[in-house]
């Protein structure tokens, strides 16, 4: 009996071993949507997953793609290995996972894909993908949905528009959520994500201000939201697990049109309704300053709009001040300084832009502003009458007698020394030497600021706005002999006051200095308006240094 049982067990083991040996290598390719479901169609611009599965008596440690797959923008998601035992048959499986995206509609046959184990090719597969114009609209049956919308779908290059991302969720156990922007979006748009996130009962909303950099039909690829969901691991104990998920949105196609050709410099793109000029006072003394505000109202690409240089009369000098912006307006401050007396008028400033509402160029003008530069009151010179000679003093002087041929000549017995006449001969040489020394000194000072101007141009070329703060600190250290450790807004104001700089000019420079300090630690990359103002203030400091 024992022998029979032993024989039966041996027979069963032999059968199982033979079944295992007969197992062949099964290679598969699967296309999955973002919900993990096998699908046959995908949407343009929306990521999907490619799984290459090897089952059975084979192993795959490397996947080799042909050049056809460059269109897919592949990213590896890693490898998963699994083991199963069904009817005493052990099955091994290894899955190589990839995230892919195709931006153009069509039917694609991609391959070959070679599956390697070491130096051996285990198998070769081809991938059939059908990309259709199917949009992923919000589905209330899903727990999480990301929806992408744009404020405009037909626009002009450089025109500002808005991208809105909404993350809908039905699960109240949402712990955290962060927006993930496609890496290649920077090739299509210039954009800035709002720091404020709108949170409602069942969705989160992000807003992005953008401008198209290219013309034609642009496909804005899918964004994603990476979020954490909290789940309770035991119903009797307060233990929670955090699960991280990533959900993709739909993609959006926009038509971007080119601007018509023009020989003028386009200062803005949008719809602008008003352009006004205003000063804080209409009269000022020569050498004093007044503040001019230019306010542009409407809707446009505010980040690219700058107003400089100004059109001002010759008896006024100007310096760029701070810039403030709201949702529907942008205000530019300028400090005007009177250098000559008389009445003058700041002419209407013009702003040339492309009006997106009519598809053509327009010019909007500000109102002219009148300013009267008063002469500086000269002090009246008081004459000291006590110092004047009186009649009695005059009588003490001898009066020469008058003859028929006139007054008798009176010879003064004083003779100039010889060295006086010799010095007169050397006087032109001394004047020439003095003039030469003054010119050399002025050239040396101008050369110093010339090097600073070259350095500022280099910083602007490299868009190194974060270095402007250190740049101006070096100017005050080298040219005004002010130690860097003592440089702050207060000491700079005292320094400028010592050179008789008006209060308005000192206040405007203080604003500029504080803005430089903020820029040095700012994460924002675009501070291009600062460079034009920096050159104005550098010229201003050169003029102040000339007083030394």
C-alpha positions as CSV (number, residue, x, y, z in Angstrom):
1,X,0.0,0.0,0.0
2,X,2.8,2.3,0.9
3,X,4.6,1.6,-2.3
4,X,1.5,2.4,-4.3
5,X,1.1,5.8,-2.6
6,X,4.7,6.6,-3.1
7,X,4.4,5.7,-6.8
8,X,1.3,7.8,-7.3
9,X,3.0,10.8,-5.7
10,X,6.0,10.3,-8.0
11,X,3.7,10.1,-11.0
12,X,1.9,13.3,-10.1
13,X,5.2,15.2,-9.6
14,X,6.5,14.0,-12.9
15,X,3.3,15.2,-14.6
16,X,3.6,18.6,-13.0
17,X,7.2,18.9,-14.0
18,X,6.4,18.0,-17.6
19,X,3.6,20.7,-17.6
20,X,6.1,23.2,-16.3
21,X,8.7,22.3,-18.9
22,X,6.1,22.6,-21.7
23,X,5.4,26.3,-20.6
24,X,6.4,28.6,-23.4
25,X,7.3,32.3,-23.4
26,X,4.2,34.4,-23.8
27,X,4.9,38.0,-24.9
28,X,2.1,40.6,-24.9
29,X,1.7,44.4,-25.4
30,X,-1.1,46.2,-23.7
31,X,-2.4,49.8,-24.1
32,X,-4.1,51.2,-20.9
33,X,-5.9,54.4,-20.2
34,X,-5.2,56.5,-17.1
35,X,-7.8,54.5,-15.2
36,X,-5.8,51.3,-15.8
37,X,-8.3,49.9,-18.3
38,X,-7.2,48.1,-21.5
39,X,-8.2,50.3,-24.5
40,X,-7.8,50.4,-28.3
41,X,-8.1,54.2,-28.8
42,X,-6.4,57.1,-27.1
43,X,-6.8,60.9,-27.3
44,X,-4.2,63.3,-28.7
45,X,-2.1,65.0,-26.1
46,X,-3.4,62.7,-23.3
47,X,-0.9,60.2,-21.7
48,X,-1.6,56.5,-21.8
49,X,0.4,53.5,-20.6
50,X,2.3,50.9,-22.7
51,X,2.8,47.6,-21.0
52,X,5.2,44.9,-22.4
53,X,4.5,41.6,-20.6
54,X,6.6,38.5,-20.6
55,X,5.0,35.4,-19.1
56,X,6.2,31.8,-18.7
57,X,9.6,30.4,-19.0
58,X,11.4,33.6,-20.1
59,X,12.8,36.7,-18.7
60,X,13.1,40.2,-20.1
61,X,15.5,42.7,-18.6
62,X,15.6,45.3,-21.4
63,X,13.2,46.8,-24.0
64,X,14.7,48.3,-27.2
65,X,12.5,50.7,-29.2
66,X,12.8,51.6,-32.8
67,X,13.0,55.2,-34.0
68,X,9.2,55.1,-34.7
69,X,8.6,55.6,-31.0
70,X,10.1,59.1,-30.9
71,X,6.6,60.4,-31.6
72,X,5.4,58.8,-28.3
73,X,7.5,60.9,-25.8
74,X,8.1,57.8,-23.7
75,X,8.9,57.8,-20.0
76,X,9.6,54.6,-18.0
77,X,7.4,53.8,-15.1
78,X,9.5,50.9,-13.9
79,X,9.3,47.1,-14.0
80,X,6.9,44.9,-12.0
81,X,7.6,41.1,-11.4
82,X,4.9,38.7,-10.2
83,X,4.7,35.0,-9.5
84,X,1.5,32.8,-9.5
85,X,0.7,29.2,-8.8
86,X,-2.4,27.9,-10.6
87,X,-3.1,24.1,-10.6
88,X,0.3,23.6,-9.2
89,X,1.8,25.3,-12.2
90,X,4.1,28.2,-11.3
91,X,3.8,31.2,-13.7
92,X,6.4,34.0,-13.7
93,X,5.5,37.4,-15.3
94,X,7.5,40.5,-15.8
95,X,6.0,43.8,-17.0
96,X,7.9,46.8,-18.4
97,X,5.7,49.9,-18.1
98,X,6.0,53.1,-20.0
99,X,4.0,56.4,-20.0
100,X,3.4,57.6,-23.6
101,X,1.7,60.5,-25.4
102,X,1.0,61.2,-29.1
103,X,-0.1,64.7,-30.0
104,X,-1.4,64.1,-33.6
105,X,-4.5,62.2,-34.7
106,X,-4.0,59.1,-36.8
107,X,-3.5,55.3,-36.9
108,X,0.0,54.3,-36.0
109,X,1.9,51.0,-36.5
110,X,5.0,51.3,-34.5
111,X,7.9,48.9,-34.3
112,X,9.7,46.7,-34.0
113,X,10.1,46.5,-30.2
114,X,12.9,44.1,-29.2
115,X,12.7,42.4,-25.8
116,X,16.1,41.4,-24.5
117,X,17.4,39.0,-21.9
118,X,21.1,39.8,-21.7
119,X,22.5,39.7,-25.2
120,X,19.6,37.4,-26.4
121,X,16.5,38.7,-28.2
122,X,13.6,37.0,-26.5
123,X,11.0,38.3,-28.9
124,X,9.9,41.1,-31.2
125,X,6.6,43.0,-31.0
126,X,4.7,45.7,-33.0
127,X,2.3,48.2,-31.5
128,X,-0.9,49.4,-33.1
129,X,-2.2,52.6,-31.7
130,X,-5.3,54.5,-32.9
131,X,-5.3,58.2,-31.9
132,X,-8.8,59.7,-32.3
133,X,-10.3,63.1,-31.7
134,X,-11.9,62.0,-28.4
135,X,-12.1,64.4,-25.5
136,X,-12.1,63.3,-21.9
137,X,-15.1,65.3,-20.5
138,X,-15.9,65.2,-16.8
139,X,-17.6,61.9,-15.8
140,X,-19.5,62.0,-12.5
141,X,-19.1,58.3,-12.2
142,X,-15.4,58.7,-11.6
143,X,-14.0,59.6,-8.2
144,X,-11.3,61.9,-9.6
145,X,-11.4,63.9,-12.9
146,X,-9.1,66.7,-14.1
147,X,-10.7,69.2,-16.6
148,X,-8.7,71.6,-18.8
149,X,-10.3,74.7,-20.3
150,X,-9.0,77.8,-22.0
151,X,-10.5,81.3,-22.1
152,X,-9.9,81.5,-25.9
153,X,-9.3,78.9,-28.6
154,X,-8.7,81.3,-31.5
155,X,-6.1,83.9,-30.6
156,X,-2.9,85.8,-31.8
157,X,0.7,85.1,-31.0
158,X,1.6,87.1,-27.8
159,X,-2.0,87.6,-26.9
160,X,-2.7,86.9,-23.2
161,X,-5.3,84.2,-22.4
162,X,-6.2,82.0,-19.4
163,X,-5.9,78.3,-18.7
164,X,-8.2,76.9,-16.1
165,X,-7.6,73.5,-14.4
166,X,-10.3,71.9,-12.3
167,X,-9.7,68.8,-10.2
168,X,-13.1,67.2,-9.3
169,X,-13.2,64.7,-6.5
170,X,-16.0,62.7,-4.9
171,X,-13.9,61.3,-2.2
172,X,-13.8,63.3,1.0
173,X,-10.6,61.6,2.1
174,X,-8.4,63.8,-0.1
175,X,-5.2,64.7,1.9
176,X,-3.2,66.9,-0.6
177,X,-3.2,67.8,-4.3
178,X,-0.5,69.4,-6.5
179,X,-0.7,70.5,-10.1
180,X,1.9,69.0,-12.4
181,X,2.6,70.9,-15.6
182,X,3.9,69.1,-18.8
183,X,7.6,69.7,-19.3
184,X,7.3,70.6,-23.0
185,X,4.6,73.3,-22.3
186,X,7.5,75.9,-22.1
187,X,8.2,75.3,-25.8
188,X,4.7,76.4,-26.7
189,X,3.7,79.1,-24.1
190,X,5.1,81.7,-21.8
191,X,3.0,81.3,-18.7
192,X,2.7,82.0,-15.0
193,X,0.7,80.0,-12.5
194,X,-1.4,81.9,-10.0
195,X,-0.4,81.5,-6.4
196,X,-4.0,81.3,-5.3
197,X,-5.8,78.0,-5.6
198,X,-9.6,78.1,-5.4
199,X,-11.0,75.4,-3.2
200,X,-14.7,74.4,-3.3
201,X,-16.7,71.5,-1.8
202,X,-16.0,69.1,-4.7
203,X,-13.2,70.6,-6.7
204,X,-9.9,72.5,-6.7
205,X,-9.1,75.1,-9.4
206,X,-5.8,76.5,-10.7
207,X,-5.6,79.5,-13.1
208,X,-2.6,80.1,-15.4
209,X,-2.0,83.3,-17.4
210,X,-0.3,82.4,-20.7
211,X,0.9,83.8,-24.1
212,X,1.5,81.6,-27.2
213,X,5.0,81.7,-28.6
214,X,4.3,79.9,-31.8
215,X,1.7,80.2,-34.6
216,X,-0.6,77.6,-36.1
217,X,-2.6,74.8,-34.4
218,X,-1.1,74.2,-31.0
219,X,-2.1,71.2,-28.9
220,X,-1.9,72.0,-25.2
221,X,-1.1,68.6,-23.7
222,X,-2.8,67.1,-20.7
223,X,-1.9,68.4,-17.2
224,X,-2.0,66.1,-14.2
225,X,-2.8,66.4,-10.5
226,X,-0.8,64.3,-8.1
227,X,-2.8,63.8,-4.9
228,X,-2.9,61.7,-1.8
229,X,-5.9,59.8,-0.5
230,X,-6.2,58.8,3.1
231,X,-7.7,55.3,3.9
232,X,-8.2,53.6,7.2
233,X,-6.3,50.4,7.5
234,X,-8.3,48.9,10.4
235,X,-11.8,49.6,11.4
236,X,-11.1,49.2,15.1
237,X,-7.9,51.2,15.3
238,X,-7.1,54.7,14.2
239,X,-4.5,53.8,11.7
240,X,-4.4,55.5,8.3
241,X,-2.6,54.8,5.0
242,X,-1.7,57.5,2.4
243,X,-2.0,56.4,-1.2
244,X,-0.5,58.6,-3.9
245,X,-2.3,58.9,-7.3
246,X,-1.9,60.8,-10.5
247,X,-4.8,61.9,-12.7
248,X,-4.5,63.4,-16.1
249,X,-6.7,66.0,-17.8
250,X,-7.9,66.3,-21.3
251,X,-5.9,68.1,-24.0
252,X,-7.0,71.3,-25.8
253,X,-6.3,72.5,-29.3
254,X,-5.9,76.3,-29.9
255,X,-5.5,78.2,-33.2
256,X,-2.7,80.8,-32.9
257,X,-2.6,83.5,-35.6
258,X,0.4,85.6,-36.6
259,X,0.4,89.4,-36.3
260,X,0.3,91.5,-39.5
261,X,3.6,93.0,-40.6
262,X,4.4,96.5,-39.4
263,X,7.5,98.8,-39.4
264,X,6.6,100.3,-36.0
265,X,7.5,98.9,-32.7
266,X,4.5,97.0,-31.2
267,X,4.3,98.0,-27.5
268,X,1.4,95.7,-26.5
269,X,-1.2,93.2,-27.6
270,X,-4.8,93.4,-26.3
271,X,-7.7,95.8,-26.0
272,X,-6.8,99.1,-24.3
273,X,-9.4,101.7,-23.4
274,X,-7.6,104.7,-21.8
275,X,-4.2,106.2,-21.5
276,X,-3.8,109.2,-19.1
277,X,-1.0,111.4,-17.7
278,X,-1.1,113.1,-14.3
279,X,1.5,115.1,-12.2
280,X,1.4,115.8,-8.5
281,X,2.1,119.5,-9.0
282,X,2.2,121.9,-11.9
283,X,5.0,124.3,-10.8
284,X,8.5,123.6,-9.5
285,X,11.7,125.4,-8.9
286,X,14.7,124.7,-11.1
287,X,16.6,121.7,-9.8
288,X,13.5,120.3,-8.0
289,X,11.5,117.3,-9.1
290,X,7.8,116.4,-9.8
291,X,6.2,113.0,-10.2
292,X,4.5,112.0,-13.5
293,X,2.1,109.0,-13.6
294,X,1.2,107.3,-16.9
295,X,-1.7,105.0,-16.5
296,X,-2.7,102.5,-19.2
297,X,-6.1,100.8,-18.8
298,X,-7.7,97.7,-20.5
299,X,-6.7,94.1,-21.1
300,X,-3.4,93.0,-22.5
301,X,-0.1,91.2,-22.1
302,X,0.9,93.3,-19.1
303,X,4.1,91.5,-18.4
304,X,5.5,92.6,-21.8
305,X,4.3,96.2,-21.7
306,X,6.9,98.9,-20.9
307,X,6.8,102.7,-21.5
308,X,10.2,104.2,-22.2
309,X,11.7,106.5,-23.3
310,X,9.4,109.5,-22.6
311,X,8.9,112.3,-25.0
312,X,9.7,115.4,-22.8
313,X,10.9,119.0,-23.6
314,X,14.6,119.9,-23.3
315,X,14.2,121.8,-20.0
316,X,13.1,118.6,-18.2
317,X,15.1,115.5,-17.3
318,X,13.3,112.3,-16.3
319,X,14.1,109.1,-14.4
320,X,12.0,105.9,-14.4
321,X,10.4,105.1,-11.1
322,X,8.3,102.1,-9.8
323,X,5.6,100.2,-11.8
324,X,2.4,99.0,-10.3
325,X,-0.2,96.8,-11.9
326,X,-3.8,95.7,-11.2
327,X,-6.0,93.3,-13.2
328,X,-7.2,96.0,-15.6
329,X,-4.4,98.7,-15.5
330,X,-0.7,99.4,-15.3
331,X,0.8,102.6,-13.9
332,X,4.3,103.8,-14.7
333,X,6.0,106.4,-12.4
334,X,8.5,108.9,-13.7
335,X,10.4,111.6,-11.8
336,X,10.8,114.8,-13.7
337,X,13.5,117.4,-12.8
338,X,13.5,120.9,-14.1
339,X,16.9,122.1,-15.4
340,X,15.9,125.3,-17.1
341,X,13.3,128.0,-16.2
342,X,10.2,128.7,-18.2
343,X,6.8,127.3,-19.2
344,X,6.8,123.9,-20.9
345,X,4.4,121.2,-21.9
346,X,4.9,117.5,-21.8
347,X,3.4,116.4,-25.1
348,X,0.9,113.5,-25.4
349,X,2.6,110.1,-25.0
350,X,1.6,107.5,-27.6
351,X,1.1,103.8,-27.2
352,X,1.2,101.6,-30.4
353,X,-0.5,98.2,-30.0
354,X,-2.3,95.4,-31.8
355,X,-6.0,95.5,-31.0
356,X,-7.2,91.8,-30.8
357,X,-10.9,92.8,-31.0
358,X,-10.5,94.2,-34.5
359,X,-7.4,92.3,-35.7
360,X,-5.5,95.5,-36.5
361,X,-3.0,98.0,-35.1
362,X,-4.1,101.1,-33.2
363,X,-2.5,104.1,-31.4
364,X,-3.8,105.5,-28.2
365,X,-2.5,108.8,-26.8
366,X,-2.4,110.4,-23.4
367,X,-3.4,113.9,-22.5
368,X,-0.6,116.7,-22.6
369,X,0.5,118.1,-19.3
370,X,1.7,121.7,-18.7
371,X,4.5,122.5,-16.2
372,X,6.0,125.8,-15.1
373,X,9.6,125.7,-14.0
374,X,10.2,128.7,-11.7
375,X,13.6,130.4,-11.5
376,X,15.4,130.1,-8.2
377,X,15.0,133.3,-6.2
378,X,18.4,135.1,-5.9
379,X,19.1,136.8,-2.5
380,X,19.1,140.6,-2.6
381,X,22.5,142.0,-1.9
382,X,22.4,144.6,0.9
383,X,24.8,147.5,0.6
384,X,26.7,148.6,3.8
385,X,26.5,152.4,3.6
386,X,28.8,152.7,6.6
387,X,31.7,151.4,4.5
388,X,31.3,154.1,1.8
389,X,33.7,157.1,2.0
390,X,32.1,160.3,3.2
391,X,32.8,163.9,2.0
392,X,35.2,164.7,4.8
393,X,37.3,161.7,3.9
394,X,37.5,162.9,0.4
395,X,38.6,166.3,1.4
396,X,41.7,164.9,3.1
397,X,43.0,163.8,-0.3
398,X,45.1,166.3,-2.2
399,X,43.4,167.8,-5.2
400,X,45.7,168.4,-8.1
401,X,45.9,171.9,-9.5
402,X,44.5,172.6,-12.9
403,X,46.7,174.4,-15.5
404,X,46.1,175.5,-19.0
405,X,47.2,172.1,-20.3
406,X,45.1,170.2,-17.8
407,X,45.8,168.6,-14.5
408,X,49.3,168.3,-13.3
409,X,50.6,164.7,-13.7
410,X,51.1,162.9,-10.5
411,X,53.6,160.0,-10.6
412,X,53.1,157.2,-8.2
413,X,56.4,156.0,-7.0
414,X,55.6,152.2,-7.1
415,X,57.3,149.9,-9.5
416,X,56.2,146.2,-10.1
417,X,58.9,143.6,-9.4
418,X,60.6,141.6,-12.2
419,X,59.2,138.2,-11.0
420,X,55.7,139.5,-11.7
421,X,56.5,139.9,-15.4
422,X,58.3,136.5,-15.5
423,X,55.2,134.8,-14.0
424,X,53.0,136.3,-16.7
425,X,55.2,134.5,-19.2
426,X,54.6,131.1,-17.5
427,X,50.9,131.7,-16.9
428,X,49.7,130.1,-20.2
429,X,51.7,127.0,-19.5
430,X,50.2,126.8,-16.0
431,X,46.7,127.2,-17.4
432,X,47.4,124.4,-19.9
433,X,48.7,122.0,-17.3
434,X,45.7,122.7,-15.0
435,X,43.3,122.1,-17.9
436,X,45.1,118.8,-18.8
437,X,44.9,117.6,-15.2
438,X,41.2,118.4,-15.1
439,X,40.5,116.5,-18.3
440,X,42.5,113.5,-17.1
441,X,40.5,113.4,-13.9
442,X,37.2,113.7,-15.7
443,X,38.2,111.0,-18.2
444,X,39.2,108.7,-15.3
445,X,35.8,109.2,-13.6
446,X,33.9,108.7,-16.9
447,X,35.9,105.6,-17.6
448,X,34.9,104.2,-14.2
449,X,31.2,104.6,-15.0
450,X,31.7,103.4,-18.5
451,X,32.9,100.0,-17.2
452,X,29.8,99.9,-15.0
453,X,27.6,100.6,-18.0
454,X,29.3,97.8,-19.9
455,X,28.7,95.4,-17.0
456,X,25.0,96.4,-16.9
457,X,24.6,95.6,-20.6
458,X,26.2,92.2,-20.0
459,X,23.8,91.5,-17.1
460,X,20.8,92.4,-19.2
461,X,22.0,90.2,-22.1
462,X,22.2,87.3,-19.6
463,X,18.9,88.2,-17.9
464,X,20.8,88.2,-14.6
465,X,18.4,90.5,-12.7
466,X,19.2,88.9,-9.4
467,X,22.7,90.4,-9.6
468,X,21.5,94.0,-10.0
469,X,21.4,94.4,-6.2
470,X,25.0,93.5,-5.8
471,X,25.9,95.6,-8.9
472,X,24.6,98.8,-7.3
473,X,26.2,97.9,-3.9
474,X,29.6,97.8,-5.7
475,X,28.9,101.2,-7.3
476,X,28.4,102.8,-3.9
477,X,31.4,101.1,-2.4
478,X,33.8,101.9,-5.2
479,X,32.6,105.4,-6.3
480,X,31.2,106.8,-3.1
481,X,33.5,105.0,-0.6
482,X,30.6,103.6,1.3
483,X,31.4,100.2,3.0
484,X,29.0,97.4,1.9
485,X,28.2,96.5,5.5
486,X,26.8,100.0,6.1
487,X,24.7,100.3,2.9
488,X,21.0,100.4,3.5
489,X,18.1,102.6,2.5
490,X,18.8,105.0,5.3
491,X,22.5,105.5,4.6
492,X,21.8,105.9,0.9
493,X,19.2,108.6,1.6
494,X,21.7,110.4,3.8
495,X,24.4,110.1,1.1
496,X,22.2,111.5,-1.6
497,X,21.0,114.3,0.7
498,X,24.6,115.4,1.3
499,X,24.8,116.1,-2.5
500,X,21.6,118.2,-2.4
501,X,19.5,115.6,-4.3
502,X,15.8,116.6,-4.0
503,X,13.5,114.7,-1.7
504,X,11.4,113.4,-4.6
505,X,14.5,112.0,-6.3
506,X,15.7,110.3,-3.1
507,X,12.3,108.8,-2.5
508,X,12.1,107.4,-6.0
509,X,15.6,105.9,-5.7
510,X,14.7,104.4,-2.4
511,X,11.8,102.6,-4.0
512,X,14.1,101.3,-6.8
513,X,16.7,100.1,-4.2
514,X,14.0,98.2,-2.3
515,X,12.8,96.6,-5.5
516,X,16.4,95.5,-6.3
517,X,16.7,93.9,-2.9
518,X,13.5,92.0,-3.4
519,X,14.6,90.9,-6.9
520,X,17.8,89.4,-5.5
521,X,15.8,86.8,-3.6
522,X,12.8,86.5,-5.9
523,X,12.1,83.2,-7.8
524,X,10.5,85.0,-10.6
525,X,12.6,84.8,-13.7
526,X,11.4,87.8,-15.8
527,X,12.6,91.2,-14.4
528,X,13.4,92.7,-17.8
529,X,11.8,96.1,-17.0
530,X,14.3,96.7,-14.2
531,X,17.2,97.0,-16.6
532,X,15.9,100.1,-18.4
533,X,15.4,101.8,-15.1
534,X,18.7,100.6,-13.8
535,X,20.5,102.4,-16.7
536,X,18.5,105.6,-15.9
537,X,19.6,105.5,-12.3
538,X,23.2,104.6,-13.2
539,X,23.3,107.8,-15.3
540,X,21.7,109.7,-12.4
541,X,24.5,108.4,-10.0
542,X,27.1,109.4,-12.5
543,X,25.7,113.0,-12.4
544,X,25.8,112.9,-8.6
545,X,29.3,111.6,-8.6
546,X,30.4,114.5,-10.8
547,X,29.7,116.8,-7.9
548,X,32.4,115.3,-5.8
